[in-house]
């Protein structure tokens, strides 16, 4: 109720602002944000979050968010873009049906890495290896044994330190760590990832598809040549499946700087998305648009949205 009151009060302002939300996994009973790298929003919570968005905000595709922000007038609903990252089977099986039920659209940022066969990301292997205690503390190359031990002991947030350490590694070292995790966690199951038919189902269901890069590298850490390759590799194959040119991109790990934004523009992208706590304003850089992660509960997500738009203006 507080979120509704704040949102309604703020709508009386002429603030040109909006919000982009970034989801990953949704569905089922949900996850634990203390122990899971990308804790899932439960199916019930996601459903209630969508209903709140439908009732109190103007939901648009990510590619239309900045224009919707710039054209907003006093009294109108604040625009919101619902986005998803990574090539996860749940996008088609869990997220899309709920979106269709509420008559809402979303943008799915994909790398296309599982178009032809199953795939699991290294951080999913890490989560499985820790949850099922499939590794020893000294089993991940280039990662501090103490951090791995703390994660195995289920110390809150410890697994995030392990994931961050792997994320910061250069490509060869990260490949070493990923190989060790895959050996421990085992190969992906046949239903993991998004096939070409799943991507086409997203399009047919009214969703927008953007690019998330094939290899999911931390882009600011790449050389200029590596960055240019990362922004192109796999994009043509994904575009061939969607049947449209990919003009929106979300940067892996939600991180980019001006150099990355300039490279994305050179690669043909019109809009680029990072992860942060800021709202989208009329002056936001189109290649560095911030996205806010939702909370796991519908009430906290509603309040997070209301506070975000309220911070940009008042009647």
C-alpha positions as CSV (number, residue, x, y, z in Angstrom):
1,X,0.0,0.0,0.0
2,X,2.8,2.4,0.8
3,X,4.3,1.7,-2.6
4,X,1.0,2.5,-4.3
5,X,0.6,5.8,-2.4
6,X,4.2,6.9,-3.2
7,X,3.8,6.0,-6.9
8,X,0.4,7.8,-7.2
9,X,1.8,10.9,-5.4
10,X,4.9,11.0,-7.6
11,X,2.8,10.7,-10.8
12,X,1.6,14.2,-10.2
13,X,5.0,15.4,-11.0
14,X,6.3,16.1,-14.5
15,X,9.5,14.1,-13.9
16,X,10.7,12.4,-17.0
17,X,12.0,9.2,-15.5
18,X,11.5,5.5,-15.7
19,X,12.9,2.2,-14.5
20,X,14.4,-0.9,-16.1
21,X,14.1,-4.1,-14.1
22,X,16.6,-7.0,-14.6
23,X,15.5,-10.5,-13.9
24,X,17.3,-13.8,-14.3
25,X,15.5,-16.9,-13.0
26,X,11.8,-16.9,-12.1
27,X,9.4,-19.7,-11.2
28,X,9.0,-22.5,-8.7
29,X,9.4,-21.9,-5.0
30,X,12.1,-19.2,-5.4
31,X,15.6,-19.1,-4.0
32,X,17.7,-17.8,-1.1
33,X,19.5,-14.5,-1.8
34,X,22.1,-15.3,0.9
35,X,23.2,-18.5,-0.6
36,X,22.5,-18.4,-4.3
37,X,24.3,-16.3,-6.9
38,X,21.2,-15.7,-8.9
39,X,18.3,-16.6,-6.5
40,X,15.1,-17.2,-8.4
41,X,12.1,-15.1,-7.9
42,X,9.3,-17.5,-7.0
43,X,6.5,-18.1,-9.5
44,X,3.9,-16.6,-7.1
45,X,6.1,-13.5,-6.4
46,X,6.8,-12.9,-10.1
47,X,3.1,-13.2,-10.8
48,X,2.3,-10.6,-8.2
49,X,5.1,-8.3,-9.3
50,X,3.7,-8.4,-12.9
51,X,0.2,-7.6,-11.7
52,X,1.6,-4.6,-9.8
53,X,3.5,-3.4,-12.9
54,X,0.4,-3.8,-15.1
55,X,-1.8,-1.8,-12.7
56,X,0.5,1.1,-11.8
57,X,3.2,1.5,-14.5
58,X,3.5,1.7,-18.3
59,X,5.4,-1.4,-19.4
60,X,7.4,-1.0,-22.6
61,X,10.1,-3.0,-24.4
62,X,13.7,-2.1,-23.5
63,X,14.2,-0.5,-26.9
64,X,11.3,1.9,-26.3
65,X,12.1,2.9,-22.7
66,X,14.2,5.9,-23.2
67,X,11.7,7.4,-25.7
68,X,8.9,6.7,-23.2
69,X,10.8,8.5,-20.5
70,X,11.4,11.5,-22.6
71,X,7.8,11.8,-23.7
72,X,6.2,11.3,-20.2
73,X,4.0,14.1,-19.0
74,X,2.5,15.1,-15.6
75,X,0.0,12.6,-14.4
76,X,1.0,9.8,-16.7
77,X,2.3,6.4,-15.5
78,X,6.0,6.0,-15.3
79,X,7.5,3.7,-18.0
80,X,9.1,0.4,-16.9
81,X,11.0,-2.1,-19.0
82,X,11.0,-5.7,-17.8
83,X,14.3,-7.4,-18.9
84,X,15.9,-10.9,-18.5
85,X,19.5,-11.9,-18.9
86,X,21.1,-15.2,-19.9
87,X,19.9,-18.2,-22.0
88,X,17.8,-19.9,-19.4
89,X,15.2,-22.5,-20.1
90,X,12.9,-20.9,-17.6
91,X,12.5,-17.8,-19.8
92,X,10.3,-19.8,-22.2
93,X,8.8,-22.2,-19.7
94,X,8.1,-19.9,-16.7
95,X,8.5,-16.2,-17.5
96,X,6.8,-16.1,-20.9
97,X,3.5,-17.7,-19.8
98,X,3.2,-15.3,-16.9
99,X,3.9,-12.3,-19.1
100,X,1.3,-13.4,-21.6
101,X,-1.2,-14.0,-18.8
102,X,-0.9,-10.4,-17.7
103,X,-0.7,-9.0,-21.3
104,X,2.9,-7.6,-20.7
105,X,6.0,-7.6,-22.8
106,X,9.6,-8.1,-21.8
107,X,13.1,-8.0,-23.4
108,X,15.2,-11.1,-23.2
109,X,19.0,-10.6,-23.5
110,X,20.5,-13.8,-24.9
111,X,23.9,-14.9,-26.1
112,X,22.7,-17.7,-28.3
113,X,25.1,-20.2,-26.8
114,X,22.5,-22.9,-26.5
115,X,20.6,-22.5,-29.8
116,X,21.7,-25.9,-31.0
117,X,22.2,-27.9,-27.8
118,X,22.2,-27.8,-24.0
119,X,24.4,-25.4,-22.0
120,X,25.1,-24.5,-18.5
121,X,27.1,-21.4,-17.4
122,X,30.1,-21.7,-15.1
123,X,28.3,-19.9,-12.2
124,X,25.5,-22.5,-12.5
125,X,28.1,-25.2,-12.2
126,X,29.5,-23.4,-9.2
127,X,26.1,-23.2,-7.5
128,X,25.5,-26.9,-8.1
129,X,29.0,-27.9,-7.0
130,X,28.6,-25.9,-3.7
131,X,25.0,-26.9,-3.0
132,X,25.7,-30.6,-3.5
133,X,29.2,-30.4,-2.0
134,X,30.8,-31.8,-5.1
135,X,34.1,-30.1,-4.7
136,X,36.8,-29.7,-2.1
137,X,38.0,-26.3,-0.9
138,X,41.1,-26.5,-3.0
139,X,39.5,-27.7,-6.2
140,X,38.9,-24.4,-8.1
141,X,42.1,-23.1,-9.7
142,X,43.1,-19.5,-9.1
143,X,40.4,-19.1,-6.3
144,X,41.3,-18.7,-2.6
145,X,40.7,-22.0,-0.7
146,X,39.3,-20.1,2.3
147,X,36.5,-18.5,0.1
148,X,35.5,-21.9,-1.3
149,X,35.5,-23.4,2.1
150,X,33.2,-20.7,3.5
151,X,30.8,-21.2,0.6
152,X,30.7,-25.0,1.3
153,X,30.0,-24.2,4.9
154,X,27.0,-22.1,3.7
155,X,28.3,-18.9,5.1
156,X,26.0,-16.1,3.9
157,X,27.2,-14.4,0.7
158,X,30.4,-16.5,0.6
159,X,29.6,-17.9,-2.7
160,X,29.4,-14.4,-4.1
161,X,33.1,-13.9,-3.2
162,X,34.0,-17.1,-5.1
163,X,31.9,-16.0,-8.2
164,X,33.5,-12.5,-8.1
165,X,37.0,-14.0,-8.0
166,X,36.3,-16.2,-11.0
167,X,34.7,-13.3,-12.8
168,X,37.9,-11.2,-12.4
169,X,40.2,-13.9,-13.9
170,X,41.5,-13.5,-17.4
171,X,40.1,-15.8,-20.1
172,X,42.6,-18.7,-19.7
173,X,42.4,-18.8,-15.9
174,X,38.6,-18.5,-16.0
175,X,38.6,-21.4,-18.4
176,X,40.6,-23.4,-15.9
177,X,38.2,-22.7,-13.1
178,X,35.2,-23.4,-15.4
179,X,36.7,-26.8,-16.4
180,X,37.2,-27.8,-12.8
181,X,33.6,-26.8,-12.0
182,X,32.2,-28.7,-15.0
183,X,34.2,-31.8,-14.0
184,X,32.6,-31.6,-10.5
185,X,29.1,-30.7,-11.5
186,X,28.8,-32.9,-14.6
187,X,27.5,-32.1,-18.1
188,X,24.3,-30.1,-18.6
189,X,21.0,-31.9,-18.8
190,X,19.2,-32.1,-22.2
191,X,16.7,-29.4,-21.2
192,X,19.1,-26.7,-20.0
193,X,19.5,-23.5,-22.1
194,X,17.3,-22.0,-24.9
195,X,17.1,-23.7,-28.3
196,X,16.3,-21.8,-31.4
197,X,12.6,-22.9,-31.2
198,X,12.5,-21.5,-27.6
199,X,13.8,-18.2,-28.8
200,X,11.3,-18.1,-31.6
201,X,8.6,-18.8,-29.1
202,X,9.6,-15.8,-27.1
203,X,9.3,-13.7,-30.3
204,X,5.9,-15.2,-31.1
205,X,4.8,-14.5,-27.6
206,X,5.3,-10.8,-28.0
207,X,8.8,-10.5,-26.4
208,X,11.8,-8.6,-27.6
209,X,15.2,-10.3,-27.9
210,X,18.5,-8.5,-27.4
211,X,22.1,-9.6,-27.3
212,X,24.1,-10.5,-24.2
213,X,27.3,-11.7,-25.9
214,X,28.2,-15.3,-26.6
215,X,31.0,-15.9,-24.1
216,X,29.8,-13.6,-21.3
217,X,33.2,-12.0,-20.7
218,X,33.6,-9.0,-18.4
219,X,33.8,-6.4,-21.3
220,X,35.7,-3.6,-19.6
221,X,38.6,-6.0,-19.0
222,X,39.0,-6.9,-22.7
223,X,41.4,-5.3,-25.1
224,X,39.9,-3.2,-27.9
225,X,40.2,-6.1,-30.4
226,X,38.8,-8.6,-27.9
227,X,35.9,-6.2,-27.1
228,X,35.0,-5.7,-30.8
229,X,35.0,-9.5,-31.3
230,X,32.8,-10.1,-28.2
231,X,30.2,-7.6,-29.4
232,X,29.9,-9.4,-32.7
233,X,30.6,-13.1,-32.1
234,X,27.3,-15.0,-32.1
235,X,25.1,-11.9,-32.9
236,X,24.5,-12.9,-36.5
237,X,23.4,-16.4,-35.6
238,X,21.0,-15.1,-32.9
239,X,19.6,-12.5,-35.3
240,X,19.0,-15.2,-37.9
241,X,16.8,-17.0,-35.4
242,X,14.9,-13.9,-34.3
243,X,14.5,-12.7,-37.9
244,X,15.3,-9.1,-36.8
245,X,18.4,-7.0,-36.4
246,X,19.7,-6.9,-32.8
247,X,19.8,-3.3,-31.7
248,X,19.7,-3.6,-27.9
249,X,22.4,-5.2,-25.7
250,X,22.9,-5.9,-22.0
251,X,26.5,-6.1,-20.9
252,X,27.6,-9.3,-19.1
253,X,27.7,-9.0,-15.4
254,X,25.9,-5.7,-15.8
255,X,29.2,-3.8,-16.2
256,X,30.3,-1.4,-18.9
257,X,32.1,1.9,-19.2
258,X,32.3,4.6,-21.9
259,X,34.8,2.6,-23.9
260,X,32.5,-0.4,-24.0
261,X,29.5,1.9,-24.9
262,X,31.4,3.4,-27.8
263,X,32.4,-0.1,-29.0
264,X,28.7,-1.2,-28.7
265,X,27.7,1.8,-30.8
266,X,30.3,0.9,-33.4
267,X,29.0,-2.7,-33.5
268,X,25.6,-1.4,-34.5
269,X,23.7,-1.3,-31.2
270,X,21.4,1.6,-30.4
271,X,20.7,0.9,-26.7
272,X,22.9,-0.8,-24.0
273,X,22.0,-1.8,-20.5
274,X,24.1,-2.0,-17.3
275,X,23.1,-3.0,-13.8
276,X,22.8,-0.3,-11.0
277,X,20.4,1.4,-8.7
278,X,19.7,4.5,-10.8
279,X,16.5,5.4,-12.7
280,X,16.4,6.2,-16.4
281,X,16.1,9.9,-17.2
282,X,15.8,11.9,-20.3
283,X,19.6,12.5,-20.1
284,X,20.6,8.9,-19.7
285,X,23.3,7.7,-22.1
286,X,21.4,5.3,-24.5
287,X,24.3,2.9,-24.4
288,X,24.6,3.0,-20.6
289,X,21.0,2.6,-19.4
290,X,20.8,1.4,-15.7
291,X,18.7,-1.5,-14.6
292,X,17.5,-2.3,-11.1
293,X,17.3,-5.9,-9.8
294,X,13.9,-6.7,-8.3
295,X,13.6,-8.0,-4.7
296,X,12.4,-11.6,-4.2
297,X,9.2,-10.4,-2.6
298,X,6.5,-8.5,-4.4
299,X,6.1,-5.9,-1.7
300,X,9.7,-5.0,-1.5
301,X,9.9,-4.8,-5.3
302,X,6.9,-2.5,-5.4
303,X,8.5,-0.3,-2.8
304,X,11.9,-0.3,-4.6
305,X,10.2,0.9,-7.8
306,X,8.2,3.6,-6.0
307,X,11.2,4.9,-4.2
308,X,13.2,5.0,-7.5
309,X,10.7,7.1,-9.3
310,X,10.1,9.3,-6.3
311,X,13.8,10.1,-6.1
312,X,13.6,11.7,-9.5
313,X,10.9,14.3,-8.8
314,X,8.0,15.3,-6.7
315,X,4.8,17.3,-7.3
